[in-house]
Amino acid sequence: MVRIIAFLVGLGFVSALLVGVVIPREAVEETASHTFHLHPKEVSFSSDGPLGKFDRAQLQRGFQVYKEVCSACHSMSRVRFGDLAALGYTEGQVKTIAAEWAAETPSINPETGEPATRKSLASDKFPLVYANETAARAAQNGALPPDLSLITKAREGGASYVYSLLTGYTDPPANLPKDAQPGSGLHYNPYFANLNLSMAPPLVADDQVTYGEGAPKATVDQMAKDVAAFLIWTAEPKLENRHHAGLATMIFLLIFAGLTYMSYQSIWADKKAK
Ligand code: HEC
């Protein structure tokens, strides 16, 4: 009896698996997003791989792109001005960046008690571009520019996706079905999941951002790569520590494996099989 019940339960699991894994694939209809959506381009960053390190100069350029272009619409509310010291800015430079930031930090007028704003300090987080979602949508034709602090963790493909999105705007292909055509206020971009998004191409011309001495030429491609690298850092500022800890752990485990093998040899040395 128990065997029969167990068999039936097993059968139940297997059929649930079949229903879950096999059938939906066949049932998926071919939509325009399936046909025209592209996976992120292959692009490498210095922070990739187990030994990857941030390229500070690139992060500074990426921050400059964020500041001069993206911060008009996108907040970065999980980052503090003071965190920028990790990109190689001095304390004085960080203070200046905070004090000169276009959007000010909310505060309270000490005399009237009314809400007010003040210049940001190094200890402040980057102020929100819009006070809340309603204000953001009202200003952006109904669309919501997401906070960019964690965007490279929040989207499949991470920084490669951000880079591909920024460099991926094109004209819609001729054979694009009517219902997938960009409506008014939308822009075709095959890297965006449903092909049309309300962000107009933010990087459009070489030297849109003026890079300093010794920097590579500020092409659209370079600016997109730099800001994507910067957004890897905002999402995981301690990435290098994690890589170091991982490496140290691997070395420790290797040494430990060697020691374990040696003690095994010595314990069993006089007990070899005849
Ligand atoms: C003029 C406003 C504006 C500027 C400037 C702008 N964006 Fe956007 N961005 C938007 C809006 C609006 C959306 C939401 C689009 C949608 O959902 O249709 C968006 C969406 C995004 C997304 C999310 C796409 C997704 O998968 O949901 C990313 C990533 C992004 N922007 C990155 C950037 C970067 C990086 C910059 C600077 C180089 C930038 N944006 C500049 C308005 C802007």
Residues whose N, C-alpha, C, O or C-beta is under 5 A from the ligand:
A	BS01	HEC	V69 C70 A72 C73 Q140 A143 L144 P145 P146 I151 V162 N196 L197 S198 M199 P202 V227
